[in-house]
Amino acid sequence: MSPSTRRLRYRVRRPLQAVKLEEHPGSSLRNPTDTLVEIPADSVLELEGRVASSGLVNVLWDGGAFSVFYEDLQENAQVLTPADA
């Protein structure tokens, strides 16, 4: 993966609420589930895509996809530089 296509990574400083996403058959889009999880401090997340008009953004963590509020991500996590990873 080239530096221009590398996904932004964050380290969670304070627990972060997230909604579990699931694959949508026949589509690259994911659907939200009824599962709310707390992503613990010190977890490393990978940003996926862009911030939606709703203020939500998808992240990858622990082998799954989740949706979080971008504002919460900014307040409760810090961007990792390549040297931090």
C-alpha positions as CSV (number, residue, x, y, z in Angstrom):
1,M,0.0,0.0,0.0
2,S,1.5,3.3,-1.0
3,P,1.7,6.2,1.5
4,S,-1.1,8.1,-0.4
5,T,-3.5,5.2,0.0
6,R,-2.6,4.3,3.6
7,R,-5.6,4.5,5.9
8,L,-5.4,6.9,8.9
9,R,-5.0,5.0,12.2
10,Y,-6.0,6.2,15.7
11,R,-5.2,5.0,19.2
12,V,-8.1,5.2,21.6
13,R,-7.3,7.2,24.7
14,R,-10.8,6.9,26.4
15,P,-13.4,4.2,25.7
16,L,-15.4,4.8,22.6
17,Q,-19.0,3.8,21.8
18,A,-19.5,2.1,18.5
19,V,-22.2,0.3,16.5
20,K,-21.2,-3.0,14.9
21,L,-21.6,-3.2,11.1
22,E,-22.3,-6.3,9.1
23,E,-21.7,-7.2,5.5
24,H,-24.6,-6.5,3.1
25,P,-24.8,-9.4,0.6
26,G,-24.1,-8.4,-3.0
27,S,-22.8,-4.9,-1.9
28,S,-19.7,-3.3,-0.7
29,L,-21.8,-1.4,1.9
30,R,-22.3,-2.5,5.4
31,N,-25.5,-2.3,7.5
32,P,-25.6,-1.2,11.1
33,T,-26.7,-3.8,13.6
34,D,-28.4,-3.5,17.0
35,T,-25.1,-4.3,18.7
36,L,-23.5,-1.4,20.6
37,V,-19.9,-2.0,21.8
38,E,-17.4,-0.1,23.8
39,I,-14.0,0.0,22.1
40,P,-11.5,0.1,25.0
41,A,-8.6,2.5,25.6
42,D,-5.3,1.7,23.9
43,S,-7.1,0.0,21.0
44,V,-5.9,0.9,17.5
45,L,-8.5,1.7,14.9
46,E,-8.2,2.2,11.2
47,L,-10.4,4.8,9.5
48,E,-12.4,3.5,6.6
49,G,-13.9,6.0,4.1
50,R,-15.1,9.5,4.8
51,V,-17.2,11.2,7.4
52,A,-20.9,10.9,6.5
53,S,-23.3,13.9,6.6
54,S,-24.7,12.2,9.8
55,G,-21.3,12.7,11.5
56,L,-20.6,9.0,11.5
57,V,-17.5,7.4,10.2
58,N,-16.6,3.7,9.8
59,V,-13.6,2.2,11.5
60,L,-12.0,-1.2,11.5
61,W,-11.1,-2.8,14.9
62,D,-10.5,-6.3,16.2
63,G,-11.4,-7.9,12.9
64,G,-14.7,-6.1,12.5
65,A,-16.3,-2.9,11.1
66,F,-17.9,-0.4,13.3
67,S,-19.5,3.0,13.0
68,V,-18.6,5.8,15.5
69,F,-19.3,9.5,15.7
70,Y,-16.3,11.4,14.2
71,E,-16.5,14.0,16.9
72,D,-16.2,11.3,19.5
73,L,-13.2,9.8,17.6
74,Q,-11.5,13.2,17.6
75,E,-12.1,13.7,21.3
76,N,-11.3,10.2,22.5
77,A,-8.5,9.1,20.2
78,Q,-5.3,10.4,18.7
79,V,-4.0,10.0,15.2
80,L,-1.0,7.7,14.9
81,T,2.0,8.6,12.8
82,P,3.8,5.8,11.0
83,A,6.5,6.0,13.7
84,D,3.8,5.4,16.4
85,A,2.5,2.2,14.7
